[in-house]
Amino acid sequence: MEQFRPKIEFEKNPKEPVKVFYLFRHDPPVYDPTVDDEMKKHGYSGEKNYPVAFRKPEIPEVPSDYLPPKERLNKFSRREPGSKMIGKKINGEIDYKIFDNDVSNKESSAELMERATYEGGIDEIQTRKNLNFLEDLIKKDNFKPIFLVGPRTRHLFTFNSIMKLLKQDGVCAEDTTIFHTDKLTDINMGWLPMMRVAEKSKADDPWSLVKDPIHHEKMKNEGIETMEEIKDRMRKHIASLERGLAIKNTGEIKAGRDKIKPLFIEFTSDFEQRALLSALGFNEIKGVKTNYFETSPGSYICIEVAKNDTARIYYQTPNMDDREFLGEVNGFRNIINRKSSNFIQ
């Protein structure tokens, strides 16, 4: 009798990627000068603490299909403190905007401009060498792109910029799925509320409150995330994408179709990039503690997950000719599905 030998999926090309995650940091931000005025109220300034452009942000023409519906923006605002959108001044203070309960409309240009005052425009990067590998995955390797955009305006504008370049390069992305998610929200309360906490703490660097573990309890009491919470948020976010993919592919198999090879392309901030690297076990990047690793505007962290569940991690800035290999981890699925994560210092 012929011996039955079960099919082992991992025997063939065990290191062939079956899913890929790209986390893009937004382009260099531009903020309205009133933001600098708000910082100065708490003893900080753009010149001293945040050397970015302060001028009236230019709002690019964003296709209506890319804009989140007002219903979605309202959901961001009404969730836990993490998701609120910074809005206009009321009685001299910053408030969080609740949009009119009109689920049929997208944001108007005026509403988008108002949000951009505090959430940021961008100095749009015109030349991006770091799109080559992404384009090859879509063109040659038949990966299905799925776009996920963080809730801040600077995330949306960066997504819009990259979409224009992809189309110019002949990458068809018309039938792709676009999700707006507050899981990619930078830090949950935004950085103006953080300034108030930094002022009380007499911190030289307001962002150290997020990065340095010694401030964790203080920030937690104020309802503001530190790297510990962002790390858990990112791990759970990736795990939720994994679960959704598994459900989708179960349906594809039942329908007699091949499994989807997803290419998750996400637009967010540097805190999420650092947090995901930390969740994957990186204590240091290039000799710098991961919490303090400065990724460049417009850069990406890429995670290629293979059939054998190993993950290869890459980094590339817009002006780099090639991507940089950061390392490889085993058991990707187990890492992101941990019920709790130990904070790596």
C-alpha positions in Angstrom: 0.0 0.0 0.0 1.3 3.4 -0.9 2.1 5.4 2.2 -0.1 8.6 2.6 2.1 11.7 2.8 0.3 14.9 3.8 0.9 18.0 1.7 3.3 20.4 3.5 2.8 23.9 2.2 6.1 25.2 3.4 8.3 22.8 1.4 8.2 24.8 -1.7 10.0 28.2 -1.6 9.7 28.6 2.2 11.1 32.2 2.1 8.9 33.4 -0.7 6.9 36.5 0.6 3.2 35.9 0.9 2.3 39.2 2.5 4.1 42.5 2.8 3.6 45.6 5.1 4.8 49.0 4.1 4.7 51.8 6.8 5.4 55.2 5.3 6.3 58.1 7.4 4.5 61.3 6.2 6.4 63.9 4.2 8.0 66.9 6.0 5.2 68.6 7.8 4.1 72.2 7.4 2.0 73.9 10.2 0.2 77.1 10.4 2.1 79.8 12.5 -0.7 79.7 15.0 0.6 76.2 16.0 4.0 77.8 16.9 2.0 80.4 18.9 0.3 77.6 20.9 3.7 76.0 21.6 5.1 79.3 22.9 2.2 79.5 25.4 3.8 76.5 27.1 7.4 77.6 26.9 8.3 75.8 23.7 8.6 76.9 20.1 9.2 75.5 16.6 12.6 77.1 16.4 13.7 75.5 19.7 11.8 72.2 19.8 10.3 71.4 16.4 12.3 72.7 13.5 9.7 72.2 10.7 8.1 74.7 8.4 5.5 77.1 9.9 3.4 78.8 7.2 -0.1 78.6 5.9 -0.3 75.0 4.6 -1.1 74.6 0.9 -3.9 72.1 0.5 -3.4 69.9 -2.6 -6.2 68.7 -4.8 -7.3 65.5 -3.2 -9.7 63.2 -5.1 -13.0 62.9 -3.2 -12.6 59.1 -3.2 -9.5 59.5 -1.0 -11.3 61.6 1.7 -12.8 60.0 4.8 -16.6 60.4 5.1 -17.7 62.7 7.9 -19.2 59.7 9.6 -15.8 58.1 9.9 -14.3 61.3 11.3 -17.0 61.5 13.9 -16.1 57.9 14.9 -12.5 59.0 15.3 -13.7 61.9 17.5 -15.9 59.9 19.8 -13.7 57.0 20.5 -11.3 56.9 23.5 -9.0 59.9 23.7 -6.8 58.4 21.0 -8.7 59.3 18.0 -9.8 62.9 18.3 -9.2 65.4 15.6 -7.7 68.7 16.6 -10.1 71.4 15.5 -10.4 75.2 15.9 -9.9 77.5 18.8 -12.8 78.1 21.2 -12.2 80.9 23.8 -8.5 80.8 23.0 -8.1 77.1 23.6 -7.7 74.1 21.2 -10.8 72.0 20.9 -11.6 68.7 19.2 -13.8 68.9 16.2 -17.0 66.9 15.9 -18.2 67.0 12.3 -21.9 67.6 11.3 -23.7 64.3 11.3 -23.9 64.2 7.5 -22.9 60.7 6.5 -23.4 61.4 2.8 -20.8 64.0 2.3 -17.0 64.1 2.3 -15.0 66.9 3.8 -15.0 70.2 2.0 -11.8 72.0 1.1 -12.5 74.5 3.8 -13.0 71.8 6.4 -9.8 70.0 5.3 -7.9 73.3 5.5 -9.2 73.9 9.0 -7.9 70.4 10.1 -4.6 71.0 8.4 -3.9 74.1 10.5 -3.2 71.8 13.5 -2.7 68.4 11.9 -0.3 69.6 9.3 0.2 70.0 5.6 3.4 68.7 3.9 6.4 69.8 1.8 5.6 67.3 -0.9 8.6 65.1 -1.8 8.9 65.2 -5.6 11.5 62.4 -6.2 11.0 59.1 -4.4 13.6 56.4 -5.2 12.0 54.2 -2.5 8.9 53.3 -4.6 10.8 50.9 -6.9 10.4 47.8 -4.9 6.8 48.6 -4.1 6.0 49.1 -7.8 7.7 45.8 -8.7 5.6 43.9 -6.1 2.4 45.2 -7.7 3.5 44.9 -11.3 5.5 41.7 -11.4 4.5 39.7 -8.3 0.8 40.1 -8.4 0.4 41.5 -4.9 -2.9 43.1 -4.1 -2.4 46.6 -2.7 -4.5 47.7 0.2 -4.1 51.2 1.4 -4.5 52.3 5.0 -4.3 56.0 5.9 -3.9 57.5 9.3 -6.4 60.1 10.4 -4.1 63.2 10.4 -4.2 65.4 7.3 -0.5 65.0 6.8 -1.0 61.3 6.4 -3.7 61.9 3.8 -1.6 64.3 1.8 1.4 61.9 1.7 -0.9 59.1 0.5 -2.2 61.4 -2.2 1.3 62.3 -3.3 2.5 58.7 -3.5 -0.7 57.7 -5.4 0.0 60.3 -8.0 3.6 59.0 -8.5 2.4 55.4 -8.7 0.0 56.3 -11.5 2.7 58.3 -13.3 4.8 55.1 -13.2 2.0 53.0 -14.7 1.0 51.3 -11.5 -2.7 50.7 -11.7 -4.3 51.3 -8.3 -7.8 52.3 -9.4 -9.5 49.2 -8.0 -7.6 49.1 -4.7 -9.2 49.3 -1.3 -8.6 52.4 0.9 -9.2 52.4 4.6 -9.0 55.4 7.0 -8.0 54.2 10.4 -7.1 55.8 13.7 -4.9 52.9 14.6 -2.2 54.9 12.7 -2.9 58.1 14.5 0.7 59.2 15.6 0.1 59.7 19.4 -3.5 59.6 20.6 -4.0 63.1 21.9 -1.8 64.9 19.4 1.2 66.9 20.4 -0.4 70.2 21.5 -2.0 68.6 24.5 1.4 66.9 25.2 2.9 70.4 25.4 0.8 71.2 28.4 2.0 68.0 30.2 5.6 68.9 29.2 5.3 72.3 30.7 4.1 70.9 34.0 7.0 68.4 33.9 9.6 71.1 32.9 10.8 68.8 30.2 13.5 70.2 27.8 12.2 68.0 25.0 8.4 67.4 24.9 8.8 64.3 22.8 10.9 62.7 25.4 7.6 62.2 27.3 6.6 59.7 24.6 9.9 58.1 24.0 11.4 57.7 27.5 9.9 54.9 29.7 10.4 56.9 32.9 7.5 59.2 31.9 5.1 56.3 31.3 3.0 56.6 34.4 2.8 60.4 34.2 1.6 60.2 30.6 -0.8 57.4 31.3 -2.4 59.4 34.1 -3.0 62.2 31.5 -4.5 59.8 29.0 -1.7 60.3 26.5 0.1 57.4 24.8 3.8 56.6 25.2 5.8 54.1 23.2 4.5 51.3 25.3 0.9 51.9 24.3 1.8 52.7 20.7 3.7 49.4 20.5 0.7 47.4 21.7 -1.6 49.4 19.4 0.5 48.6 16.4 0.9 44.9 17.3 -2.9 44.6 17.7 -3.4 46.5 14.4 -1.2 44.2 12.5 -2.9 41.2 14.2 -6.3 42.5 13.1 -5.1 42.7 9.5 -3.9 39.2 9.8 -7.3 38.0 11.1 -9.1 39.8 8.3 -6.8 38.3 5.7 -7.4 34.8 7.1 -11.1 35.2 6.8 -10.9 36.6 3.3 -8.6 33.8 2.1 -10.9 31.2 3.6 -13.6 32.6 1.4 -11.3 32.7 -1.7 -10.4 29.0 -1.2 -14.1 28.0 -0.9 -14.8 29.9 -4.1 -12.1 27.9 -5.9 -9.7 30.9 -6.2 -6.1 31.4 -5.2 -5.3 33.0 -1.9 -4.8 36.8 -1.9 -1.2 38.0 -1.6 -1.8 41.3 0.3 0.4 44.3 0.1 -0.6 46.6 3.0 0.6 50.1 2.3 0.1 52.4 5.3 0.6 56.1 5.9 1.4 57.2 9.4 4.1 58.8 11.6 7.5 57.9 12.9 6.2 56.8 16.3 4.4 53.9 14.6 7.5 52.9 12.7 9.5 52.7 15.9 6.8 51.0 17.8 6.4 48.2 15.2 10.2 47.6 15.1 10.2 47.4 18.9 7.3 45.0 18.9 9.3 42.8 16.5 12.1 42.6 19.0 14.5 45.3 17.9 16.1 46.9 20.9 18.4 49.1 18.8 18.6 50.3 15.2 22.0 51.3 13.9 23.3 51.6 17.5 20.4 53.8 18.6 17.7 52.7 21.0 14.7 52.0 18.9 12.5 54.5 20.7 14.9 57.2 19.6 15.7 56.0 16.1 14.9 58.9 13.8 13.3 57.8 10.5 13.4 60.3 7.7 10.2 62.0 6.4 8.9 60.0 3.5 10.8 56.8 4.6 9.3 53.4 5.0 9.7 50.4 7.1 8.9 47.3 5.0 8.1 43.8 6.5 8.1 40.9 4.1 6.5 37.8 5.7 7.4 34.5 4.0 5.5 31.2 3.9 7.6 29.8 6.8 6.5 32.8 8.9 9.9 34.5 9.0 9.8 38.2 8.5 12.6 40.3 6.8 12.6 44.0 7.7 13.9 46.8 5.5 14.2 50.5 5.7 14.6 53.1 2.9 14.5 56.9 2.7 13.2 58.7 -0.5 16.8 59.5 -1.6 18.4 56.1 -1.0 19.2 54.1 -4.1 18.5 50.7 -2.4 16.7 49.6 0.7 18.6 48.7 3.8 18.1 45.3 5.5 17.6 45.7 9.2 17.1 42.1 10.2 15.0 38.9 10.2 12.7 37.5 12.9 11.1 34.1 13.2 7.5 33.4 14.2 6.0 36.6 13.0 2.4 35.4 13.6 3.2 34.5 17.2 4.9 37.8 17.9 2.0 40.0 16.8 -0.6 37.7 18.5 0.9 37.9 21.9 -1.8 38.8 24.5 0.6 41.3 26.1 3.9 42.8 25.1 6.9 43.4 27.3 8.2 47.0 26.8 11.7 46.8 25.3 14.0 49.5 26.7 
